Amino acid sequence: MLNLNQRQSLQQKLSPQQIQYIKLLQLPTLALEQRIKAELEANPVLEEGEEEEEFEVEGSETDSDASVAEAEAADEREGDRDDEFDWDEFLNAPDDLYGYKAQVDHSAEEEDRESPMAHMSSMAENLREQVGMLDLDEHEEMIAEQIIGSIDEDGYLRRPVESIIDDVMFNLGLMLTEDDIERVLRRIQQLDPVGIAARDLRECLLVQLESLPDDIEGREHAIIMLRDAYKAFTMKHFDQIMRKVGIDESELKEAYDLIRSLNPKPGEGEFSAQTNYVTPDFTVEVVDEEFRITLNGRNAPELRINNGYKQMWNQLSTDKKKDNSESEKAGETRDFLKQRMESARWFINSINQRRQTMLKVMTSLVGIQADFFRKGEGHLKPMILKDIAEEIGMDISTISRVVNGKYVQTEFGVYELKYFFSEGLTTDSGEEVSNKEVKALIDRMIGAEDKAKPLSDQRLADMLAKEGFQIARRTVTKYREQLNIPVARLRKQIVLA
C-alpha cells in the first residue's frame, strides 16, 4: 500500500564559495602558497599584484556574515545567463570592498622568493653512491637497489626478505635465495651510517658494536648481552643480565653505557630528501607594551583581476550596447570572461576572509594568553576552543580549522597554536592552572629523580599533592605517557657506589 506524505524540514547547505573559504581556512602558509599558485595557473584572469594600500590589523573589522550572504546570493544567480548583474561595478570594485585590511608581513619577500635552495642529497642517494664503490656484480647491485628502496624513514628495513626476493623476481626476472639477499644486506649495513637497513633494534645495535675496534672497553660484554640476554636488557633486569653474561656491576655499567652511546635510528631525519620546515603563520611582538600581531604574507601574494581582461570585458559590453546585439563568438567570449572573473573574485574574497578570520582568532588567543606572550613559559592559562568561539562569535569548528597545523613566532620561540589549548586544574589555594604546567612539573621531578631509584607514578602523585595539586595516580600516568616518559622500571640506571 502506497502512502503520499508531505513533510517540512529545514536544511542548511553550503554554497561553493563557502566551501572554498572553509578549505582555504584550514591550510597552513606553505600549503596556501601551493593552492594560490595552482589557482593562478588555472585561471588566466587572476594575477599576482600589490594592493594599493597595506593591510593593517589595528581597528580593522569586517562583516563575515555579509560576505557569506553575498556568496550565497551569487551562487543563486550562477545559472542566470542574462546581464542583470552589474559586472562593471563588480569587477572594478576596490580590493577592500569588504571593509577588511589585514596586516601582512612582506619584509624581504622578493629576496626570499628568488633565493635558490641549496641541494640536499638524501640518505638514499648517499647509500647508492657508497654502493657504487663496493665490488658488487650486476645482480648484487640490483639487490642493493631494492634494499635501499625498502628502507623506512628511521633507517630500518621493515620488509621481509621474502618480499624483496619476490620484487626482484617480478621486476627484474632474477631467481634469488635468502642467502643472496643476506649477503648484500650485510654489506649495506656496514656503510655510513653503520647499522642502516637493520631489521630491528637488536640487529642495529649489534652491527654497530661489531664494527667497533676490538679493544673498545665493554664491547665484548655488550655483544654477548644483546645476543644472549636481550629481553633482560630491554626490561633493565640488571641482576639477571650479570648472572647470564657472567660480569660484575662495573663491567655491566661499562657495557651498558657503550650500548647507550650507539645510534638506535641511523636514518632518522636524514633518509628523506624532503626537509620539513616550520613556517610560522603569525608573529606576535610586544611593542610599547602593546601586542602587534602580524599575519605571515611571504607565501601569500596579493591577488587581483588582470587589467587586460577587465578592458576586454568593458569593450565587449560597449560593443553590445552600441549594436544592441552580439555575435555568437562575442557571446562565448563574454560567457568565458564572466565565469573566469567570477571565479577569480570569489577566490580573492575567500583569501581576504581567511585572513580576517585567522587574525580574529589569533587576536582573541593572544588576549586570553597575554601573560604567556609577555612572560613566556610558566604563564599558560587553561583555555579551550569554546572560549575563543564564544568571545568572537564563531563556530568551534571554525576555530579548530584555524588552529590546526598553524604556528606562531613569539619572543620565546615558535609554538603550534594547539599548544595554547589545555584543560584547567584547580590547586588547593583555588588558583586555576593549565594541565601543561602540571606536566612541566612532572617532567622536572623526573629529571631530578635518583636514577638508581626512579619515582613511581604514585610517588609523583604524592609529591604533586604537597605542591597543592590533588591528582590521581592514573592521571599522573596519563600525563607521563603524553610526555613520552617511560615507567620507573625502564628509567632505572646503573649507578656505581
N, C-alpha and C positions, 0 to 999 in steps of 0.2 A: 504494500500500500504506500503510495507516494503522498507526501505532505509538502506543501509550499509554505515556508515560514519566512517572515521578514524580521531581520534583526538589525538594530542600530549599534554601531561600535565606533569608537574614537581611535584613530590610528595616527601616529606621527611618523612621517617619512623624511629622510634627509635628502636634500637636493644634491645634485652633483657638485655644486660649489661648496656646500658644507662638508661633503665627504673629502673633497680635495683639501680643504682647510684642516680637517682633522688629521689627514695623512701627513701634511706638511708640519703640523704642530709637534708630532712625535719624533720628527727627525732631528738628530744632533747636527752640529755645524758641518762636519765633513760630508755626511750623507745629504744634507741640504744642498751643499755645493754641487754634488753629482746630479741631484734632481734638477737643479736650475740649469745646469749645462745640457741635460737631456731635453729640457723644455725649449731652450734656445735653439738647439739643433732641429727640433721637431716643428717649431712654429717660426717661419721666416718674418712674421710681423713683429715678433718680440725681439728686443735687442738690449744690450747692456749699455747703461748710460747713467751719468751722475744726476742726482736730483738738484734742483735749483737751490734748495735750502738744506742745511744739515739737519739731521734728526736730533731732537733733544728730549731727554727724559723728563726734566723738571716741568711740572704743570701741564703735562700732556694727557689728554683724555680723549676717548672715542666711544661711540655708541656701538658696541659689538652687535647688539640685537638689531639695530638699524641695518648694519652691514649684512647680517644673515637674512633679514627680511627682503632686502634688495636682491640678494642672491636667489631667494625663492621666487620673487616676482619675475626675475629674468628667466628662471627655469620654466615658469608657466608660459612665457612668450617664446620658448625655444623653437616651436614648430611654426610660428607665425611668419609667413613669407612677405607680408606687406611691410611698409616703411613707417608704421605708426610710431615706432620708437625713434627718438631723436638721436641718431647715431653721431651727428656732428657735435652735439653737445657732450655726448658720452665719450667720444674719442679725444676731444680737446679739453676734457676736464683736468684740472690741476692734479698733481700727484698726491697732494694732501687732501683730496676730496673728502675723505672720511675723517678729517679732523685730527689725524694722528701723526705725530712726529716722534720717531724713536732715536735715541742717542746710540749711534753705531760707530764702532771704532774702526777707522780705515787707516790708522797710522802705519806707515811703511808698507802699505798694501801692495803697491805696484812692484816694489823691490822684492817683496816676499814671493809674489806670484812668478816673477821672472827668474828667481834663483833656481838653478838646476839642483836636483837632489843627487847626492853622492851615490855611486853604485855600491850596493851591498851584496856580496856573494853569500848565498845561503849555505848552510851546513852541508846540504846535499851536493852542491857544486864543489865544495871543498873536498868532500869524500871522493867524488868522481875524479878530481884532479890527483888525489893520492893513489887511487886505484890504478890510474894510468901509469904510475911509476912502479907498480908491482909487476912481477914477472908472471903474468897470467896469460893463458891461451884464450882463444876467441870464445869458447864455450864458458870458461870461467868468468870472463868479462861480462857476458850476458847474465850469468847468475848474479854477479855483483850488482849489476844494474837493477835487477829485480829485488834484491835485498835492500838496496838503498831506497828504492821507491816504496818500500813497505814499512820504513821506519816512521814511528809516530813523532809527535811534537816534543816528547820528553827524551827522544833518542833511543827508544826501545823497539825491538822487533816483536810485535804482538801477534803477528800472523803465524800459524803453524807451518812447519817446514813442508808438510804435505801440500798445503795450498800454494806455496811457492813452486813446488815441483809441477803442480797442475797448470799454473800460469805459464811457466816456461814451455811446457809441452804444448799447450794450446796456442800460445802466441808465436813460439819460435820453432815448434816441431821437434824439440830435443827430448830424448828419453833420459831421465836422470835418476839417481838414487839419493837417499838421505845423506849418505857419506859425501857425495859431490857437493851438496849444499853446505853441510857442516864444515867441510874443508875451506871453502871460500868464506864462510861466515867467520871462522876463527881469524882469518887474515884481516877482515874488515874490522873486527873488534879490537885489533891491535893498532888501528890507525888513530889519528888525533881527532877528537879526544878519545883516549883509551876507555874501552867499555861501551862504546857506541854499538848499537844493534844487539845489545844483550836482551835475552828473553824474559828475565825477571831481575829483581834487585840482587838476589844472591849471586847470579852469574855475573852481573855488572861489577859487583864489588870484588869477586874472585879474579876476574880478568885484570882489574886494576892492581890488585895485590901481586898477582903473578908477574906483572910487568915491572915491578919494583926490583931494585938490586937485592941480592940475597942477604947482604949484610945489614939491611934495614932492621932496626930493633923492633921486635914484635911481629914481623912479617910472617914467620913460620907458624906461630901460635894463632895468628889471625886467620890464616888459611885453614888450619885444622878446625878452628872454632866455627867458621862458616860451613865447612864441609860436613862436620860430624855433630855439631850442636847448634844448628841454625835456629831451630824452634826455640830453644832455651835462650839464644841470643836475642831473638825478636821480643821475647817476654821478659827479658832482663832478669832471668833467674841465674844470678851470678854464682851462687854456691854450686848449682848443678853444672854450670859450664866448667868451673875449676876442677870438679871431680872427673868430668868426662874427658877434658883435654889434658888433665894432669899438670896443672900450673898453680902457682900461688897467687895471692891478691895483687902483688906488684906486677907480675907478668900479665895477669888479666887486664889490669889497667893499661899497661903498655900496648897490648894488642887491641884493646877496645878503643883507645884514643887514636890508634892508627886507622882503624876502620872508619871512625867518625871524621877523619880528615879527607876521606875519599869523596868523590862526586856521585851522588845517587841518581842524578839525572844529567848525563853527559850532553844531551842535546837541547836541554831546556832553554828557551828564549833565543836559540840560535838556529834551529833546524829549518825554520821557515824563512823565506826571503822577505816576507811581508813583515814590516816592523810597525807595530801599533803605537801611535802617539795619541795622547790625550790632548784634545784641543778644547780649552775652556770656552763655554758658550757665553759666560758672563765674567765681568771683572767688577769687584766691589772694593772701593777705596774709601778711606776716611780723609776728607779734605775740609779743613777748618771746622772740625767736629761734626761735619755733616757727611752722610753717605753719598757717594757718587757711584751709581750703578750703570755699567756700560754693557751693551749687547755686542758681542763679537761680530763684526761685519766683514772680516777679512775674506771669508769664503762665501759671502752672500752679496753679490754685486747689486747695485741699483738697476732696476729694470724699467723700460719704457716702451711705448709703441713707436715703431720705426716711422720717422717723418715722411719718408718716401711713400710708404703705403698710405699714410694719412692724406697726402696730397693726391694720390691716385684715387682714394675714396671721394675726396672733395670734387675732383674733376669729373668722376662718373656721376656724382649727384648733380653737378651743374649741368652736365650734358643732358641728363634725364629731364631736368626741369625745363630746359630750353625746348627740347623736342617733345616733351610730354610722353615719351616712349623710349625704348632702348632695344638694341639688337639682342639676339639670343646670346651671342658671345659676351656682350657687355653685362647682360643679366647674370651669366655664370660667374663672371669676374666679381660682380657685386656680392653674389652669394658666398663666394670663396672668401672675399675680404671680410664680410660680415662675420662669418664663422670663426676665422682666424683672429680677428680683432676682439671678438667677444671672449674667446678662449684666453687671449693674452691679457686682457683687462682683468678677468676674473683671477688669473694666476697672480698678477701683480697685487690685487686686493687681498688674496689669500696670504701672500707673503707678508704684507703690511699688517694684516690681522694677527698673523702668527707672532710677529714682533711685539705687537701690543699686548697680547695675552701673556707671552713669556715675561715681559717686563712687569706686568701687573703682579704675576705670581712671585717673581723674584723680589719685587719691592715689598710685598707682604711678608715673604720669608725673612728678609733682612730686618724688617721691623720687629718681628717676633724674636729673632735670634740676634738682636742688636749687641748684646753682651759678648757673644762669641766673636762677631766681626770686629769688635773693638779690642777684646782682651785675649781671644784665642781659646785653645783647648782648656777644658775645665769649666767652661761657662755655657754649656749647651743646655737649652731648656727642653722639656718634653713638648713634642709637637706632632700632630698627625695631619693627614691630608685634609680632614674635615675642618680643621682650624683655619686654614687658608681659604678653603672653598667658601666658608661662611663669611669671612672677612671681605672678600672681593666679589661675592655673589656669583660664583661659578660652580659648575658641577664638579664633584670629586673626580670623575673620570677625566675631565679636562686637566685638572691639577696633576693627576697621575701621568698623563701624556707629557706634560711639560717637564716633570721631574725625572722621568725615566731616561737614563742614558745621557743626561746633561751634567755639565761640570761648571764650577765657578772658581775663578782665580782670586784668592784673598791674600792679605799680607802675611798669612800664616801657612800658605801652601794652596794646592789645588784639591778641591773636595767635590765628590759627586753629590748632587743635590739630595739624593736619598739619604745621605749621611746625616742630614739635619732632622730627619724624622725618627722619632723613637717614642716609646711609651714612657709614662712617668711613674716614679716610685715616691712614696712619702716617707720621710725619715721620722724618728721618734720626736723630733722637735717640731714636726708639722710642715717642714720645708719639702717642696716637690722638686725632684731632680730627675734628670734623664737616666734611663737604664744604661745608656752608653757610659755615663760617669761611673756607674757601679761596675760595668765590665772593665773599665780602665783601672779601677781599684783592685779588682780580682787579678788583673794582669800584673800589677805592681806587687801584689802579695806573693804571687807565684814566682815572680822574678827575684824576690828577696828571700825565698824559702831555703832551708837547708837541703841541698841537693842529695844528701845521703838519706834524708827522711822527708820526702816531699809532703806537702799539705794535702790531706784528703778533702773531698767536697764538703763533708760535714764540718771539718775543722775550719774551712774557709767560711762557711755559713756562720759559725760561732764567732769568728773574727769580725765579720761584717756586722753582726749584731752589736758588738762592742762599739762599732763606728756609728751605730744608730740606724742600720738597715736591717729590718726584720725580714729576711729572705729564706725561703725553704731550701733544703739541700737540693731538691730536684731542679729548682730554679737556678741555683749555682751551677749545677751540672749542665743545664741548657746554655747558660752564658759562657761557660768554659769551652763547650763544644763549638759555639759560634765564634770563639776566639781561636779555634783550631789548636787548642792546647790539649795534649793527651792526658789520660788519667794519671794519678800519682805514681802508680806502679811503673808506668813507662817513662816517667820523668826522673826516676831514680838513677843516680850516677855513682860511679866508684870514687870514693874519697879516701885516700890513704891517710892513716893517722900520723 
